[in-house]
């Protein structure tokens, strides 16, 4: 597979002894214009990689915060076409920061896999995390995406055993996303000792960078998790921050973009303080 922006970014961070801060926000939340402004501001706030949630009406793996952000986006007219337009607009001013689309297979299937991969690549998408496509379904999207030059990033969890792990890793590229807790996004907080042991085990099986997500809500937690892996992923805290800045009608305010980016900056500082 050709070298992607994700490969380049992790290599550069490693060369400088730094860990990655991966920021997740939902595309189109709370509206297209505000969402683009947030995404455009994330690299300057310290995000090394941006995960864009693809809004979907049945987000079964997501907790209340990300479910609510997806509903806000859908209510504001979000669609796959508009998500790719957001990536395209971002790429007009930033050709270096990796963009990963995260979500569920249904919107891609409805869009059409071939059309989606062509449009995503043209827009500037670097990777995909599709939480409901197991390795047994790699022919559906994983292998075509890889052939198109888009990383397919897998999730490993505390319940991924030694028998299952080789299947998870078989066609994974870009990085491995370690889900630090069982359950939905935003549920509970990860325990560093348990996560450190799990990541050490993963590192014995793959040369891919390992980024830890789920249960990371504060700069201190971002630092602790990045300390034992190659990066920390934060999503629920950022989308909850979006929600907290909205007015009584659910619309963005003059504080929305700045407040979200300020939090991202603090979280990034935590992750980058790890070594």
N, C-alpha and C positions, 0 to 999 in steps of 0.2 A: 504494500500500500504506500502511496505517496506520503511525504511528510506533511502534516497538517499544522495549522496554527497552534493546536493544542500541544502537539509534540514540541514545537519550537518554544512555546511558553514555558513548559515544564523544564525543558533543557536549560533555558536561560535562568530560571529561578534556581535550579540545582547548581549551576555554575557560580552563582552568587551566594550560595548557602542560604537561600530563602525558601519559605514555604508559601503555598498558594492560598489566596483568599478567593473562594468561588461564591459569587453572589447570585441568588435566585430571586427573580421577580416574575410576576405573571404578565404576559404580553397583553396590553390593552387595559390594564388596571391602573387607575379607575376610569381612564378614557385614553384614546389613542395618543393625543398630544402630550398629556402628562406622562404617560408610560414611556414615550420616546425620550422625553427630557430626562427622566430618571435613568434610562439605559445609557443615554449619551453621557451622563455625568458619572456613571459608575467607574470607568477606568481612572478618571481623575481622583476619585475617592479611594482608590486602591484596589479595586477588583481586578484580579488577574485573569479570571475567566467569568463569563456571564452565562448563567442558565436562564433561559426564557421558558416559562411555563406556557404550554399550549392549552388555552381554556377548553374545558370539556364539561359536559353536563352531568357526568357520572364519575367523578374523580375518587374512586374507591380507596386508593392508598393514601389520600390526603386528609389531614386533620382540618378542624374548623377554620383556621386562619386562611389556608390556601384554598379550601373550598369556597370561602366567602370571596376571596380575591378573584377566583375564576368566575363566580356568578356576577360580580361587579363588571368584569370585562365583557362577559357575554351580554349582559344587560345594556352595555354601552356599544354593542355592535361588533364585538371581536369575532374574528373568523380566521381560518388558516391563511386565507389570502392576505388579510390584514397583518397577521403575524409575520409573514414573509416580507410584506411591505415595510414593517418596522425594522427587520434585519437589514433590508436594502438601504433604508434611510440611515441607519447607524453606520453601515459600511461606507457611505459617502464621505464620512469624516474620520473613520477609524478602520484601517485595513489590517491591524495587528492583533487586537483583542479577540480571543476565541469566543465564539457564540455556540452554545449547546442548546438544542430544543429538548425540553423534557415534558413527558406526558404519557398519553395513552394512544394505542394503535388506531382506535376507531376513526378519529378525524383524518388520519393519514390514509386509511383504507378508503374512506369516502372520497377523499381528494383524488385518490389514484396513486399507487406507489411509484410508478414510473414518472408520472408528471410531478409528484411531490419531490422526488429526489433531484430531478432536473431543475425545478424551480428553487429548491432549497440550496443547491450547490451554486446556482447563478446568483442567488441573493447574498451568499456569503456565510451560510451555516457550516460549522466545522464538525459538529457531533450531534448524536441523538442518544437520549436516555428514554427508553420506552418501557415503562414499568410492568406492563402486562403481556409482554412477549417473551416467553421462556426460551432457552437455547434450543428446545425441540422444534421451535418455529423459525429457526434462523433463515430458512429459505424465503420466508415472507418479506423480511425487510433488512435484517442484519447483513446478510451476504450481499444483496444488491446495493445497500448503502456503502459498504466497504469498497465494492467495485467502483462506485461513483466517487470515491475519495473522501467519504464522510465517516468519521469515527463512530463506531457503535459501542457505547459505554455501558457496561453491565453493572448491576447491583449485586453485592455480596452482603449477607446478613449474618447475625449471630447464629442462625440455624443452618447456614451453609456448611455441610460437613465435608470431610475429606473425599467422600465418594462423589459428591455433587460438584465440588469446586472445579475439577478439570473441565466439566461441561460448561460451567459459567465462564471460564477463562478462554475457551477454545477459539472463539472469534471476537473476543473483546479487544478494543484498541483505544488509544488516547489516554485513558486512565481507568482505574477500577474504583467504583463508588462504594465505599463501605457504609452500610446502614448501621449506625452504632447502637440502635435500640430496636426491639421488636415492636411492631404496631405501626400506627399512622404517623404522618409528619406532625411535628409540634408536640408530640406526646412525651412527657418526661424529659429527663436529662441524662446524657450518657455518663457512664462511669469510666474514668480514665484508665484505671488498671486493667479492667476487662478489655477495653478497646485496644490498649497497647499490646496485650497478649494476642488478640485476634489479628491485628495488623502485622505483627511479627510473623505469625503463621502464614498470612497471605503473601508476605514478602519472600518467603521461602519457596513459593510456587509461581511467582511471576516477577518479571522485571518492570512491569507497568507501574507508574506512579499510583499511589493509593490516596484518595481524598475521602475524608470522613464527613458524613452528613447525618441529619436528624438529631434533634436534641441539643443543638448548639445555639445558644440565645444571647450570650454575652461576650465581650472581648476577652475576658479571662478564660471562658470555655473554648473560644476559638484558638487562643494561644495553647491551651493544654492539649487540645486535639491535634493541632498542627504539629505540636512537639513530637508526637508519636507516629505521624504519617507525613505525607507530602503536601497536605493541604486540608483546609476546613471549608465546608459548604454551609452557608446559612441561608435559609429561605423564610420560614415562618415568622421569624423576628422582623424581617424586612417588610413582608406583606402586612403584618400586624401594624407596623409603623405607618404604612400607607393608610390603612383604615383609620388609625387614630387621628390623622390630620384632616379627615374629610369633614365637610360641614353637615348640617342637619339633614340635607337632602341627599347626602352621599357623594357630593361633588368635591373635586379637588379645591384646595384653598391656596392662597399665596405661599403658605408654609410647606405644602406637601413635598415638593421636590427637594428643597433644602433640608428638611428634617430627615427624609429618608437617606439622602446622601451623607448627612452628618453621622447617622448611625452606621452606615456602610463604612465610613472612614474610621470610626472607632473599632469596628469589627476587624477591618483590614489591618489596623495597627496591632491588634491582638495576634492575628495569625502571623503577621510578618515579624513579630517579636520572638516567635519560636525559632529554634535552630536545630 
